[in-house]
Amino acid sequence: MTQVITPELRRWIVDQVVAGHAPETVLQSMCTSGWQEDVALDALETTLAQHLSEHGVNPATVVPVGSQSPRTTPVVPEPDMATAPSVIDLGDRRVSVLLTLASPRVVVFGGFLSDGECDALVATAQPRLARSLTVEVQTGGEAVNADRTSNGMFFRRGESELISNIESRIARLLRWPLENGEGLQVLHYQPGAQYKPHYDYFDPEAPGSATILKRGGQRVGTLVMYLNTPTQGGATTFPDVGLAVAAQRGNAVFFSYDRPHPTTQTLHGGAPVLAGEKWVATKWLREGEFV
């Protein structure tokens, strides 16, 4: 059954917060009363944003529900799209804007990497490939995951001129501190290999997340760069919104998530490679400095 956010509910939310109840407490009360969590969260955030705006407070400067740190602008990595550009000049490269989506926040870029950079990343990564691991939120370590059937490796941040140039370009494009990025990961998918739909953020309720988050806080954005074009298959899919981004050499897809919650609609996966192979480079961005 569809749950409707009524004016009465919005007034109740404002009354609770004005009375001194924390937003997280109000959210929990709504869920206990039978509200679906995603509907309750949407009602809470939109109502409080409107209430703050009416009182001359910029909602972007307020701590979001469930967050432990103050918001800054931008709250998450975000390219400068204020003028709806078709091309973004990054100084060393002009990158095309091929697709934008507001919710989930997805932007597809054309020509982010040159052919030479794609070839160099593959050649440098290939001797260092091993079975891909995933972060294990139960323990805070890493483990083989049956949902991820690729081989991969990590570059150290800034370990070569090639890596430094690409990382600096990412920082300029997404307006996010270079030091907040994890090391660049390169993955190789052979025919049949895939990465089933998943979220990139760390489940805050999982026992191992506290250890993971010590290294720079939550992940808040992802940039996937395509180093070749598979013959068939291998798209990056977003099942919640029915979006599939084809893997095209040199292009990249960016998406961000301002909270570790399914309401961000950032469930995504790497569709099986049906013919040929797929090479990608992935950059994950954290809230704070990644160490």
N, C-alpha and C positions, 0 to 999 in steps of 0.2 A: 504494500500500500504506500502511495506517495505521501510524504509528510510535507505540509505546507508551512512556510515561515510566515506567520501572521503578524499584524501590527501589535496585537496583544503580547505575543511572544517577545517581540523586540522591546516593548516597554518593560516587560518583566526583566529582561537581560540588563537593561540600563539601570533599573531599580536595584538589582542585586549588586552590580559593580559600584554604584554610588553609595550603597550601604556598607561598602568596604570588603566585599567578598572578592577573592582573587579570580581572574578569568578561568584558571584551571579548575577551581572549585565549582564555578557556575557550569562549566562544560561537563564535569563529572555528575553534577546534579541532573542535568538534562538527559544524559545517557542513562542514569539510574531510573529516570521517569519514563524511559521508553523511546527517547529520540535516537535515531540512527546517528552514529558518531560523525559521519561526514556532513550530514545535514546540520547537526548541532554546531559543529565547528564553523561551517559557512555562516550560519545565522549569527554566531557570536562575533566572528571577526568583522563581518560587514556591518553589523549593528554598532559595534564599538568604533569602527572607523568613521561611520556617519556621525555618531555622537561627538567624537573628538573634533571632527571637521567643523561641526556646528559651533563648537566652543573655541575655535581658532587654533587647534592643535594639529600639527601635521602627523597623520597616522603613520607615516614612514619612519618617524623617529621613536616610535613606541615599541617596547618589547613585544614580539609576537607571542601568541598563545603557545605554551609549551617550550619556549626558548629560555635559555639561561643567560643570554648576553644581549646588550642593547642593540637595536637596529642601527645600521649606518646606511648611507646611500652610495651605491646601490646595495640592497640587502643581500643579493646574490650576484654572481657574475652576470654581466649583461652587456652586449654590444651596444654601441650608440646608435639607436634606431629612431631618434627624435625627429629626424627629417625624412623618414622612410626611404633611406638610400637604396639604390640598386647596386652600388659599388661602394666599398669601404677602403679608403687608402690607408694602409698601415705603414707607409714609409718605404719598406723594402718590398712590398707586394700589394697589388690591388686585388681585393677579394670580392666576388659577386655575392649578392644576397638572392638566393633562389627560392626560398620559402620561409615564411614566418607563421608561427602558431602561438596564440596567447596562452591557452590552457589545454594541455601542458605547455610550458614555455619551451618551444622548439624553434631553432633557426638553422636552415641548411645553407652552407656557404659553398660557392664554386671557386675552384682554383686556389684553395688555401695553401696547398703545397705544390711546388714545381715537380716536374717529372724527375729531375735530378735528385731532389730531396727524397722523393718516394723511393727511388732506386737505392740511394745511399742508406736509408733507414733499413730496408730489407737486407741489403748486403751486410750491414754491420750487425744486425740482429740475428741473422740466420745461424751463425756458429754457436750462439748462446741460447738457442731455444731449448725448452724443456716442457713437460706436460704442465698446462696451465693450472694454477691453484686459485682458490677463492679465499677471501678473508673469512675466517671461522668465528662468527659472533658468539658462539657458545664458549669459546676458550680465549679468544683474542689473538689466535695464531692463524695459520693458513693450512688448507687441506685440499686434496683432490675432490672435485665435485662432479658427479655423473652428469649434471646438467650442462657442463662446460667441457666440450670435447675439442679443444684447440691446444696448440703449443704456443708458448710465449716466453718473454723475458722483460726485465725492467732495465732501463738506463738510469744511471744516477743523474740527479738534477745537475745540469751544466757540465756533464762529463766530457763533452767535446764541443767544438765550434758549431757543428751541425745541430746538436741538441740545444745549445744555448740560443742559437738563432730562432729555432722553432718555438722554444719556450718563451722567449721575449715577444715573439709575434702573437702568441696566445694571450699573454698578459695585456698587450696593447688592444687586441681585438675585444677581449671580454672585460677589460678594465678591472682586472683583479691582480693583486700583488703576486709577482713571480714566486716569492717564497712560500705562498700558500698552495702551491701546486705539488702534487706527488710526482715521483719520477715517471717519465714517459714509458708506457708499456707497449710493446709490439706483439701482436698475436697473428698466428698463421692457422688458417682453417683449410683443411683438405676436403675433398668431396665427402658429403655426409656430415661433416662437422658443423656444430651449431652451439649457441649459448641460449638456453631456454629463458623465457621472460623472467625478469628479476628487477629488484630496485638496487640502485647504487649506494643509497644512504645506509647507515648502520642502525639496526633496530635498537633504540635506546633502552628497551626492556631486557635485551639479551645479556646474559652474565658476562660475556667477554667484551662488550662494547666499551666499558669504562677504560679498559686497557688500550683499545684502539683509538679512542677519542683523545687520549693524552698526547698523541702525536700531532694534533692540529685541529681538533674538534671535528664536527660533522663534515661529510662531503656535502657540497651545495651546488655543484655543477659538473658536467661531463662534456668533453669534446672528443668525438670519435672521428679520426682522419683515415680516409681510404687510400691505401698505397697501391692498389691495383683494381682492375675491374673484373670480377668473376664472370665466367661465361654465362652461367645461370645461377640464380638464387643469391643468398648471402645478404639480403637487405637487413637494415636495422628497423625493427618493427616496434610499434607502440600500440599494443592490443586494446588498451582502454579507449582509444580514439580512432582505431582503424587506420593508422598511418603506417606506411612502409617507405623508408628512404633507401633508394637503390644505392648500392656501393659503386661509386664512380671515382676512378683514380684522381687524386688530388683534391677531391671535395671533402667536406667535413660536416658533421651534424652536431649541433650543440643543444643541450637541454639543461635546465636548472630546476632546483627543488628547494623551496624556502623552509621546509619542515620535513622531518623524517616520518612521513605519513602517506598512505595510499591516496589521499585526496589530492596530492600533487599530480596524479595521473601519469607518473613517469615510469610505470611498468614498461620494460623494454627488453628486447632480445635480439640475438643475431640469428636470423633464419638460416636453415640448413643450406650449405653450398651444394648445388645440384650438379654443376659441371665446372671444371676448372678449379681454381683455388682463390682464397681471399686473404689479403694482408691488411691489417689495420693497426693504427697507433692510437692509443687512448690516453687522455690526460684527465685525471680527476682533480678537482679543486676543493680545498678545505676552507672552513671558516677562518682559521688562523694559520700561523706559520707551521708548515709541515716539517717535522724533524725526524 
